[in-house]
């Protein structure tokens, strides 16, 4: 395996400087992460620990945009208890009581107050938990008080009305305080939310999941979120057991990866513990990370 990624990994995309920020790590059951793929196959790519968990990142993306700092996803936040943290192997504690995401922002000379736009791919706890935080007084408040939060209206409604299958991933304290503060700009479907930054529906993991397409000076990148959580998930049938509509995921992956190959997109992997980004290749049989 490659060495773990640093807290901050930066590069240029056209005229923008973009930063892959590790909001911490987590460990999830390998069988759940790879669905119907047999363990002897997936474990060659990401070995499991003695609890059958594989190491994952919680990678956010910060874009230095003309409209201000744009942050895509925000990790798990600081609100869950010790039992929850142990079950999901969450490691996001930074220095001096901060989260790892706050440390990553500080490394770049920024604070949560500097972020102008937050884009939520979806509202599962490991993607949108950092939307809010528990302050020193115990109150749960928006983490980015000066930002507009961009999310699909359908995703907010879906997260707000859970069932036995979805309740373990959606917690109102991760998004209800943002709505109460009137900081949400809802979108429905595809929309350009800032110049060169466009959200695209990528359903399957959840019905209103969205990816984010970036384009600057002819260069393109795509934030995959949970459509392709790690580079190991690039083959079309390698789909998470967590996905509520896996056959929809399959067709979304087919469409998105074909376009990524044709248009030479830089792909950004949210959960890959070692690969922040890369381009896709296809040998005529399967997709993989280009070498």
Rosetta silent file (secondary structure, phi, psi, omega in degrees, C-alpha in Angstrom):
SEQUENCE: XXXXXXXXXXXXXXXXXXXXXXXXXXXXXXXXXXXXXXXXXXXXXXXXXXXXXXXXXXXXXXXXXXXXXXXXXXXXXXXXXXXXXXXXXXXXXXXXXXXXXXXXXXXXXXXXXXXXXXXXXXXXXXXXXXXXXXXXXXXXXXXXXXXXXXXXXXXXXXXXXXXXXXXXXXXXXXXXXXXXXXXXXXXXXXXXXXXXXXXXXXXXXXXXXXXXXXXXXXXXXXXXXXXXXXXXXXXXXXXXXXXXXXXXXXXXXXXXXXXXXXXXXXXXXXXXXXXXXXXXXXXXXXXXXXX
SCORE:     score description
SCORE:     0.000 S_00000001
   1 L     0.000  152.317  176.256    0.000    0.000    0.000 S_00000001
   2 L   -72.885  163.534  176.554    1.032    3.596   -0.542 S_00000001
   3 L   -66.530  149.028  177.527    1.890    5.847    2.380 S_00000001
   4 L   -57.891  148.673 -179.420   -1.074    7.603    4.002 S_00000001
   5 L   -71.561  150.113  176.656   -1.974   10.955    2.521 S_00000001
   6 L   -70.769  168.910  178.854   -0.937   14.138    4.337 S_00000001
   7 L   -58.540  -37.317  179.419   -3.429   16.365    6.132 S_00000001
   8 E  -130.866  130.173  175.173   -3.299   18.762    3.162 S_00000001
   9 E  -129.523  120.449 -170.568   -2.465   17.864   -0.452 S_00000001
  10 E  -120.212  153.082  176.135   -2.548   20.770   -2.905 S_00000001
  11 E  -161.729  170.551  175.001   -2.351   21.252   -6.666 S_00000001
  12 E   -95.025  142.967  169.443   -3.462   23.589   -9.430 S_00000001
  13 E  -128.933  104.416 -174.171   -6.568   22.993  -11.520 S_00000001
  14 L    58.521 -120.978  179.779   -6.557   25.518  -14.334 S_00000001
  15 L   -94.566    4.174 -177.754   -6.484   28.893  -12.607 S_00000001
  16 E  -106.587  147.504  166.398   -7.523   27.598   -9.185 S_00000001
  17 E   -97.196  127.377 -179.500   -5.489   26.178   -6.361 S_00000001
  18 E  -119.628  150.574 -174.564   -7.344   23.233   -4.845 S_00000001
  19 E  -132.305  122.435  171.002   -6.595   21.400   -1.621 S_00000001
  20 E   -83.463  117.239 -176.151   -7.509   17.848   -0.621 S_00000001
  21 E  -110.118  125.201  175.306   -8.094   18.078    3.142 S_00000001
  22 E   -82.262  113.846  175.792   -8.191   15.015    5.366 S_00000001
  23 E   -85.980   18.989 -179.813  -11.004   15.516    7.864 S_00000001
  24 E   115.180 -179.021  178.211   -9.702   12.420    9.629 S_00000001
  25 E  -115.273  168.455  172.626   -9.847    8.696    9.087 S_00000001
  26 E  -151.800  164.893  177.730  -12.416    6.002    9.701 S_00000001
  27 E  -131.296  122.652 -179.486  -12.632    2.222    9.551 S_00000001
  28 E  -124.098  156.555 -179.115  -15.657    0.466    8.124 S_00000001
  29 E   -56.945  126.549 -177.000  -16.486   -3.184    7.564 S_00000001
  30 H   -63.274  -37.091  177.876  -14.820   -4.326    4.361 S_00000001
  31 H   -62.981  -40.954  177.573  -17.741   -6.537    3.384 S_00000001
  32 H   -66.493  -36.382 -178.497  -20.148   -3.620    3.687 S_00000001
  33 H   -70.814  -23.378 -176.781  -17.786   -1.396    1.691 S_00000001
  34 H  -118.218    5.817  171.376  -17.580   -3.876   -1.196 S_00000001
  35 L    57.192 -122.316 -174.399  -21.041   -5.426   -1.244 S_00000001
  36 L   -82.450   -2.805  178.684  -21.201   -8.588   -3.323 S_00000001
  37 L   -70.920  126.857 -177.858  -17.472   -8.592   -4.161 S_00000001
  38 L   -64.652  146.808 -178.142  -15.886  -11.596   -2.366 S_00000001
  39 H   -56.397  -40.980  179.312  -13.388  -10.837    0.381 S_00000001
  40 H   -58.195  -23.082  177.660  -10.483  -12.677   -1.327 S_00000001
  41 H   -84.973  -51.154 -175.537  -10.794  -10.125   -4.154 S_00000001
  42 H   -71.080  -28.751 -176.975  -11.267   -6.875   -2.254 S_00000001
  43 L   -72.144  -17.094  172.644   -8.723   -7.681    0.448 S_00000001
  44 L   -65.448  -27.725 -176.411   -5.971   -7.788   -2.169 S_00000001
  45 L   -93.735  -42.382  179.355   -6.580   -4.088   -2.658 S_00000001
  46 L  -136.724  100.290 -178.648   -7.352   -2.929    0.886 S_00000001
  47 L   -64.282  147.331 -179.138   -6.430   -5.375    3.686 S_00000001
  48 L   -96.673  157.801  174.920   -8.780   -5.606    6.681 S_00000001
  49 L   -87.234 -171.486 -175.324   -7.936   -5.474   10.380 S_00000001
  50 L   -72.693   -5.805  174.005   -8.904   -8.119   12.944 S_00000001
  51 L  -105.508   15.091 -179.547  -12.427   -6.630   13.104 S_00000001
  52 L    64.741   23.467  179.987  -12.780   -6.939    9.298 S_00000001
  53 E   -99.119  146.196  177.255  -12.566   -3.145    8.942 S_00000001
  54 E  -110.671  149.242  179.816  -10.621   -1.361    6.228 S_00000001
  55 E   -75.550  134.958 -178.903   -8.868    2.027    6.597 S_00000001
  56 E  -135.698  156.643  172.184  -10.634    4.921    4.908 S_00000001
  57 E   -98.427  171.915  168.434  -10.219    8.663    4.660 S_00000001
  58 E  -129.741   80.171 -168.942  -12.756   11.443    5.007 S_00000001
  59 E   -93.844  122.941  175.867  -11.345   13.736    2.334 S_00000001
  60 E  -102.694  167.618  178.952  -12.871   17.142    1.720 S_00000001
  61 E  -127.641  128.781  176.351  -11.933   19.559   -1.046 S_00000001
  62 E  -111.205  128.958 -177.962  -11.167   23.253   -0.613 S_00000001
  63 E  -116.192  126.678  173.911  -11.163   25.471   -3.703 S_00000001
  64 E   -83.986   94.411 -172.015   -9.608   28.939   -3.787 S_00000001
  65 E  -107.785  157.109  178.682  -12.317   30.499   -5.945 S_00000001
  66 L   -60.086  -27.694  179.685  -12.950   34.097   -7.021 S_00000001
  67 L   -84.714   -0.664 -177.059  -16.176   34.024   -4.975 S_00000001
  68 E   118.644 -175.607 -178.508  -14.275   32.936   -1.855 S_00000001
  69 E   -73.357  129.279  177.678  -13.328   29.608   -0.332 S_00000001
  70 E  -112.971  125.847  179.950  -15.528   26.706   -1.466 S_00000001
  71 E  -115.020  128.990  176.563  -15.534   23.542    0.666 S_00000001
  72 E  -106.936  119.755 -176.058  -16.959   20.242   -0.562 S_00000001
  73 L    60.429  164.282 -168.600  -18.043   17.927    2.270 S_00000001
  74 L  -152.191   20.898  172.968  -16.819   18.367    5.831 S_00000001
  75 L    72.737 -160.009 -170.094  -16.210   15.055    7.592 S_00000001
  76 L   -95.522  -11.959 -179.696  -17.810   13.718   10.760 S_00000001
  77 L    73.991 -162.684 -171.933  -17.599   16.703   13.093 S_00000001
  78 L  -125.729   21.372 -166.357  -17.203   16.507   16.874 S_00000001
  79 L  -101.403  -10.163 -171.690  -20.616   15.579   18.207 S_00000001
  80 L   -89.589  159.508 -175.415  -20.696   11.778   18.499 S_00000001
  81 L   -85.763  173.475 -173.613  -20.016    9.691   21.612 S_00000001
  82 H   -62.837  -37.797  179.774  -17.123    7.325   22.343 S_00000001
  83 H   -63.825  -44.702  178.451  -19.088    4.167   21.464 S_00000001
  84 H   -60.827  -45.400 -179.072  -20.037    5.566   18.057 S_00000001
  85 H   -61.089  -38.286  178.584  -16.449    6.644   17.400 S_00000001
  86 H   -68.693  -44.873 -177.911  -15.195    3.150   18.235 S_00000001
  87 H   -59.331  -44.091 -175.548  -17.747    1.351   16.047 S_00000001
  88 L   -98.168    7.834  174.064  -16.937    3.457   12.996 S_00000001
  89 L    56.897   38.101 -174.988  -13.226    3.837   13.739 S_00000001
  90 L   -79.808  128.944  177.798  -13.381    7.611   13.494 S_00000001
  91 E  -129.240   90.599 -176.184  -10.081    9.420   14.002 S_00000001
  92 L  -134.036   20.533 -179.469  -10.650   13.125   13.504 S_00000001
  93 E   -81.079  124.799  176.021   -9.221   14.764   16.594 S_00000001
  94 L   -96.943 -160.840 -179.969   -6.915   17.657   15.818 S_00000001
  95 H   -83.023  152.607  171.880   -4.750   19.787   18.100 S_00000001
  96 H    52.463   38.080  177.061   -6.042   21.880   21.017 S_00000001
  97 H    80.855    1.335  178.944   -9.534   20.391   20.842 S_00000001
  98 L   -82.017  165.207  170.461   -9.984   21.122   17.139 S_00000001
  99 E   -84.585  165.371  177.122  -11.104   18.618   14.533 S_00000001
 100 H   -60.131  -35.582  179.002   -8.714   17.365   11.859 S_00000001
 101 H   -64.789  -42.332  176.470  -10.574   19.488    9.315 S_00000001
 102 H   -61.551  -39.424  177.176   -9.995   22.628   11.385 S_00000001
 103 H   -62.607  -41.459  179.684   -6.304   21.694   11.600 S_00000001
 104 H   -63.708  -44.076  176.443   -6.165   21.268    7.815 S_00000001
 105 H   -61.226  -43.637 -179.177   -7.776   24.671    7.278 S_00000001
 106 H   -63.108  -34.840  178.355   -5.398   26.236    9.811 S_00000001
 107 H   -61.203  -27.785  178.019   -2.422   24.730    7.987 S_00000001
 108 L   -93.717    3.014  179.592   -3.520   26.802    4.983 S_00000001
 109 L    84.572   20.632 -177.017   -4.013   29.904    7.121 S_00000001
 110 L  -121.082  164.614  173.850   -7.811   29.678    7.212 S_00000001
 111 L  -129.924  167.354  177.755  -10.564   29.153    9.762 S_00000001
 112 H   -56.098  -29.646 -179.770  -14.168   27.920    9.374 S_00000001
 113 H   -66.784  -17.900 -177.680  -15.309   31.552    9.385 S_00000001
 114 H   -83.980  -13.526 -175.261  -13.426   32.125    6.108 S_00000001
 115 E   -76.575  130.933 -177.254  -15.443   29.578    4.091 S_00000001
 116 E   -95.984  -33.394 -177.757  -17.958   31.183    1.719 S_00000001
 117 E  -138.151  133.602  172.045  -19.687   28.106    0.260 S_00000001
 118 E  -117.669  126.017  177.111  -20.131   24.573    1.596 S_00000001
 119 E  -109.479  121.903  177.081  -21.363   21.911   -0.822 S_00000001
 120 L   -96.273  119.697  174.981  -22.788   18.720    0.713 S_00000001
 121 L   -63.647  -40.545  172.585  -22.596   15.691   -1.568 S_00000001
 122 L  -166.287 -178.189 -167.808  -25.163   14.137    0.778 S_00000001
 123 L  -112.131   20.240  172.088  -25.926   14.230    4.488 S_00000001
 124 L   -61.197  152.671 -169.563  -24.549   10.952    5.873 S_00000001
 125 H   -59.682  -29.318 -177.198  -22.676   11.535    9.129 S_00000001
 126 H   -88.072    1.442  176.736  -19.187   11.030    7.643 S_00000001
 127 H  -116.685  -40.621 -176.576  -19.833   13.617    4.908 S_00000001
 128 H  -114.010    5.960  179.743  -22.067   16.222    6.530 S_00000001
 129 H   -62.224  -31.620  179.751  -21.321   15.745   10.231 S_00000001
 130 H   -78.097    0.711  174.764  -18.937   18.681   10.112 S_00000001
 131 H   -59.278  -31.023 -177.623  -21.728   21.017    8.968 S_00000001
 132 E  -131.533  165.012  175.297  -22.302   21.707   12.663 S_00000001
 133 E  -146.575  159.385  176.801  -20.291   21.437   15.868 S_00000001
 134 E   -92.379  115.264 -176.591  -20.845   21.305   19.599 S_00000001
 135 L   -80.029  179.800 -174.863  -19.402   24.486   21.079 S_00000001
 136 L   -61.969  -24.075  177.565  -17.872   24.891   24.535 S_00000001
 137 L   -86.301    0.802  179.862  -21.308   25.602   25.972 S_00000001
 138 L    86.779    0.578  179.941  -22.683   22.321   24.573 S_00000001
 139 L   -83.390  141.812  177.157  -24.831   24.045   21.950 S_00000001
 140 E   -96.160  119.486 -173.678  -24.864   22.627   18.394 S_00000001
 141 E  -135.022  161.922  176.817  -24.346   25.426   15.880 S_00000001
 142 E   -59.317  135.753  179.310  -23.255   25.790   12.218 S_00000001
 143 L   -71.996  -33.178 -174.221  -19.512   25.270   11.790 S_00000001
 144 L  -116.735   79.928 -168.801  -19.265   27.732    8.890 S_00000001
 145 L   -68.134  -18.335 -178.136  -21.367   30.697   10.011 S_00000001
 146 L  -103.522    8.295 -176.309  -20.512   32.916    7.047 S_00000001
 147 L  -100.873  154.634  164.111  -21.101   30.271    4.379 S_00000001
 148 E   -95.613  129.954  179.871  -24.062   29.349    2.216 S_00000001
 149 E   -94.528  126.520 -179.138  -24.623   25.589    2.368 S_00000001
 150 E  -104.036  121.549  175.611  -25.544   23.970   -0.960 S_00000001
 151 E  -148.549  155.303  176.435  -27.537   20.742   -0.844 S_00000001
 152 E   -68.256  132.672  178.439  -30.141   18.955   -2.901 S_00000001
 153 H   -58.964  -40.840  179.512  -33.631   19.671   -1.597 S_00000001
 154 H   -61.964  -35.944  178.726  -34.525   16.017   -2.106 S_00000001
 155 H   -67.438  -41.582  177.761  -31.554   14.933    0.010 S_00000001
 156 H   -61.131  -43.363  179.392  -32.578   17.225    2.880 S_00000001
 157 H   -66.520  -40.843  179.897  -36.113   15.804    2.778 S_00000001
 158 H   -64.230  -42.613  179.583  -34.804   12.230    2.529 S_00000001
 159 H   -68.599  -26.941 -177.350  -32.449   12.782    5.478 S_00000001
 160 H   -84.347  -10.728 -177.997  -35.248   14.350    7.501 S_00000001
 161 L  -132.289   78.287 -174.207  -37.605   11.358    7.067 S_00000001
 162 L   -84.501  167.121  172.227  -35.606    8.235    7.817 S_00000001
 163 L  -129.164 -171.638 -177.709  -36.634    4.600    8.046 S_00000001
 164 L   -61.966  -25.841 -178.131  -35.080    1.534    9.658 S_00000001
 165 L   -83.120  -31.034 -171.068  -32.560    1.268    6.810 S_00000001
 166 L  -106.569  -13.737 -172.904  -31.408    4.894    6.723 S_00000001
 167 L   -64.452  -25.189 -178.429  -31.652    6.122   10.336 S_00000001
 168 L   -72.861  -11.704 -176.538  -28.148    4.896   11.243 S_00000001
 169 L  -111.672  -20.720 -176.052  -26.574    7.343    8.778 S_00000001
 170 L  -111.584  120.986  179.216  -28.687   10.508    9.052 S_00000001
 171 L  -121.861  121.632 -177.214  -28.647   12.581   12.236 S_00000001
 172 H   -55.245  -29.267 -178.186  -30.726   15.786   12.379 S_00000001
 173 H   -68.144   -9.137  176.818  -28.107   17.571   14.471 S_00000001
 174 H   -86.256  -13.700 -177.212  -25.855   17.542   11.384 S_00000001
 175 L  -141.399  -26.835 -179.483  -28.219   19.637    9.271 S_00000001
 176 H   -60.875  -40.616  177.542  -31.256   20.919   11.205 S_00000001
 177 H   -64.162  -27.888  177.154  -29.271   23.725   12.926 S_00000001
 178 H   -70.149  -42.280  176.380  -28.064   24.909    9.508 S_00000001
 179 H   -63.987  -41.689 -179.354  -31.647   25.080    8.263 S_00000001
 180 H   -62.803  -29.666  178.459  -32.714   26.854   11.459 S_00000001
 181 L   -86.233    3.451  179.294  -30.032   29.483   10.828 S_00000001
 182 L    57.255   42.405 -178.843  -31.359   29.997    7.250 S_00000001
 183 L  -104.090    1.513 -175.130  -27.962   29.191    5.741 S_00000001
 184 E   -94.582  133.655  166.576  -29.089   26.601    3.154 S_00000001
 185 E  -108.335  107.010 -179.095  -29.455   27.250   -0.574 S_00000001
 186 E   -78.241  143.188  172.593  -31.412   24.270   -1.911 S_00000001
 187 E  -123.408  159.781  177.050  -30.877   23.045   -5.461 S_00000001
 188 L  -131.619  105.101 -178.840  -32.885   20.579   -7.489 S_00000001
 189 L    82.608 -155.103 -176.466  -30.865   18.573   -9.981 S_00000001
 190 L   -72.449  137.959 -179.474  -27.920   19.908  -11.955 S_00000001
 191 E  -162.402  138.876  170.710  -26.899   23.498  -11.245 S_00000001
 192 E   -81.044  118.898 -175.091  -23.881   25.781  -11.484 S_00000001
 193 E  -101.062  -13.824  171.108  -23.446   27.068   -7.923 S_00000001
 194 E  -159.697  160.340 -176.343  -20.409   29.265   -8.625 S_00000001
 195 L   -55.179  118.498  178.821  -18.553   30.054  -11.821 S_00000001
 196 L    83.298    1.424  179.665  -17.047   26.765  -13.034 S_00000001
 197 E  -120.825  116.690 -172.881  -18.495   24.717  -10.149 S_00000001
 198 E  -129.055  130.749  173.845  -21.491   22.560  -11.015 S_00000001
 199 E   -88.693  138.435 -178.719  -23.353   19.973   -8.942 S_00000001
 200 E  -125.534  127.928  175.779  -24.460   16.879  -10.863 S_00000001
 201 E   -60.135  130.541  177.744  -26.975   14.302   -9.604 S_00000001
 202 L  -135.294   69.002 -172.085  -25.224   10.943   -9.095 S_00000001
 203 L   -71.999  162.685  176.196  -27.923    8.734   -7.526 S_00000001
 204 L   137.339  -59.095  175.081  -27.615    5.212   -6.220 S_00000001
 205 L   -56.978  -51.561  164.493  -25.796    5.440   -2.917 S_00000001
 206 L  -137.101  160.860 -171.629  -28.811    7.495   -1.880 S_00000001
 207 L   -61.866  -28.794 -174.723  -31.464    8.830   -4.269 S_00000001
 208 L  -116.752   27.003  174.745  -30.323   12.472   -4.189 S_00000001
 209 L   -60.151  143.224  176.518  -26.553   12.025   -3.974 S_00000001
 210 E  -133.388  144.566  169.124  -24.600   14.642   -5.953 S_00000001
 211 E  -100.997  173.457 -177.100  -21.069   14.930   -7.305 S_00000001
 212 E  -129.872  120.284  179.105  -19.291   18.188   -8.043 S_00000001
 213 E   -98.567  126.557  179.114  -17.738   19.033  -11.423 S_00000001
 214 E  -111.173  136.741  176.808  -15.012   21.690  -11.446 S_00000001
 215 E  -142.154  122.730  178.249  -13.797   23.402  -14.616 S_00000001
 216 E  -142.141  122.688  177.350  -11.139   26.091  -14.857 S_00000001
 217 L    51.158   42.848  174.975   -9.240   27.122  -17.984 S_00000001
 218 L    84.957   -6.688  177.652  -10.134   23.909  -19.783 S_00000001
 219 E   -98.695  141.858 -175.836   -9.136   21.558  -16.967 S_00000001
 220 E  -127.186  144.248  173.262  -11.804   19.468  -15.242 S_00000001
 221 E  -138.008  154.284 -178.454  -12.034   17.594  -11.961 S_00000001
 222 E  -135.725  124.920  176.620  -14.875   15.658  -10.395 S_00000001
 223 E   -87.461  111.905 -170.503  -15.534   15.060   -6.709 S_00000001
 224 L   -80.850  -27.748 -173.805  -17.013   11.565   -6.622 S_00000001
 225 L    53.050 -128.476 -174.274  -18.063   11.361   -2.957 S_00000001
 226 L   -93.116    8.355  172.023  -19.722    7.966   -2.399 S_00000001
 227 L   -66.148  -46.530  175.387  -20.324    7.134   -6.052 S_00000001
 228 L  -134.280   85.643 -170.135  -16.753    5.761   -6.192 S_00000001
 229 L   -65.503  -32.934  177.114  -15.505    6.039   -2.606 S_00000001
 230 L  -135.191  166.096  176.947  -12.007    4.664   -3.249 S_00000001
 231 H   -61.992  -26.854  177.777   -9.895    3.894   -6.297 S_00000001
 232 H   -66.546  -18.373  179.935  -10.581    0.206   -5.586 S_00000001
 233 H   -91.457   10.443 -179.505  -14.251    0.874   -6.398 S_00000001
 234 L   -66.034  -37.448  176.243  -13.589    1.962   -9.992 S_00000001
 235 L   -56.758  137.776 -171.932  -14.677   -1.370  -11.575 S_00000001
 236 L   -53.859  -44.396 -176.143  -18.370   -0.996  -12.370 S_00000001
 237 L   -81.618   -1.788  179.895  -19.720   -3.878  -10.220 S_00000001
 238 L   -83.740   90.542 -170.957  -17.619   -2.951   -7.163 S_00000001
 239 L  -126.099  139.819 -177.381  -20.447   -1.197   -5.320 S_00000001
 240 L   -65.031  144.969  170.776  -20.935   -0.662   -1.596 S_00000001
 241 L   -67.747  -18.362  178.088  -23.412   -2.708    0.389 S_00000001
 242 L   -72.072  -18.931 -175.231  -24.425    0.595    1.963 S_00000001
 243 L   -66.515  132.082 -177.933  -25.969    1.798   -1.321 S_00000001
 244 L   -80.607  -20.561  179.146  -29.763    1.885   -1.133 S_00000001
 245 L  -134.987   72.410 -172.082  -30.142    1.547   -4.925 S_00000001
 246 H   -61.417  -32.616  178.768  -27.104   -0.440   -6.141 S_00000001
 247 H   -72.302  -27.967  172.221  -28.386   -0.986   -9.680 S_00000001
 248 H   -69.790  -41.727  174.837  -28.885    2.766   -9.999 S_00000001
 249 H   -54.473  -44.925 -178.921  -25.300    3.211   -8.753 S_00000001
 250 H   -56.055  -47.794 -178.047  -24.151    0.854  -11.504 S_00000001
 251 H   -71.939  -33.490  175.974  -25.726    2.925  -14.268 S_00000001
 252 H   -65.333  -43.966  177.727  -24.548    6.206  -12.719 S_00000001
 253 H   -61.030  -43.002 -179.133  -20.974    4.877  -12.565 S_00000001
 254 H   -57.663  -44.953 -178.702  -21.188    3.696  -16.159 S_00000001
 255 H   -69.455  -47.461 -174.598  -22.237    7.165  -17.307 S_00000001
 256 H   -69.453  -44.264 -177.129  -19.866    9.198  -15.135 S_00000001
 257 H   -70.014  -33.003  175.170  -16.728    7.118  -15.672 S_00000001
 258 H   -62.761  -42.201  178.633  -17.244    7.034  -19.441 S_00000001
 259 H   -68.914  -38.676  178.634  -17.415   10.829  -19.441 S_00000001
 260 H   -60.839  -40.304  178.695  -14.429   11.090  -17.088 S_00000001
 261 H   -68.464  -45.958 -177.287  -12.346    8.986  -19.482 S_00000001
 262 H   -64.478  -39.370 -174.347  -13.505   10.870  -22.584 S_00000001
 263 H  -101.382    6.789  175.533  -12.970   14.338  -21.077 S_00000001
 264 L    57.799   50.104  178.169   -9.823   13.507  -19.058 S_00000001
 265 L   -73.893  143.526  163.322  -11.265   14.434  -15.679 S_00000001
 266 E   -80.794  123.335 -179.423   -9.154   14.432  -12.554 S_00000001
 267 E   -97.666  137.115 -178.385  -11.135   12.260  -10.125 S_00000001
 268 E  -112.417  122.498 -174.358  -11.141   13.078   -6.409 S_00000001
 269 L  -101.094  118.841 -175.683  -11.642   10.145   -4.013 S_00000001
 270 L   -74.067  -40.194 -171.284  -13.261   11.007   -0.705 S_00000001
 271 L  -104.251   -2.213 -179.461  -12.696    7.773    1.209 S_00000001
 272 L   -70.933  125.555 -176.541   -9.450    6.436   -0.258 S_00000001
 273 L   -74.935  -16.984 -175.074   -6.855    6.401    2.530 S_00000001
 274 L  -122.408  -27.257 -178.104   -3.911    6.652    0.137 S_00000001
 275 L  -110.521  113.543  176.378   -5.058    8.176   -3.169 S_00000001
 276 L   -75.203  -40.111 -174.653   -6.436   11.721   -3.082 S_00000001
 277 E  -159.383  166.012  178.814   -6.938   11.921   -6.819 S_00000001
 278 E   176.060  176.753  177.774   -6.093   10.395  -10.162 S_00000001
 279 L  -110.159  158.652 -173.150   -7.336    9.726  -13.661 S_00000001
 280 E   -98.567  147.198  174.141   -9.213    6.710  -14.897 S_00000001
 281 E  -124.581  159.376  175.902   -8.106    4.122  -17.448 S_00000001
 282 E  -141.212  123.598 -177.604  -10.057    1.391  -19.205 S_00000001
 283 L   -92.009   12.952 -177.145   -8.435   -1.715  -20.719 S_00000001
 284 L    95.691  -13.795  178.946  -11.590   -2.670  -22.615 S_00000001
 285 L  -119.065  -37.436 -172.759  -12.839   -4.796  -19.724 S_00000001
 286 L  -153.652  157.718  173.597  -12.758   -2.671  -16.597 S_00000001
 287 E   -87.462  148.441  176.585  -11.980    0.758  -15.180 S_00000001
 288 E  -154.028  173.242  177.400   -8.919    1.291  -13.012 S_00000001
 289 E   -77.243  128.586  178.949   -6.678    4.064  -11.787 S_00000001
 290 L   -65.887  138.319  179.925   -4.344    5.243  -14.549 S_00000001
 291 L   -92.507    0.000    0.000   -0.684    4.663  -13.696 S_00000001
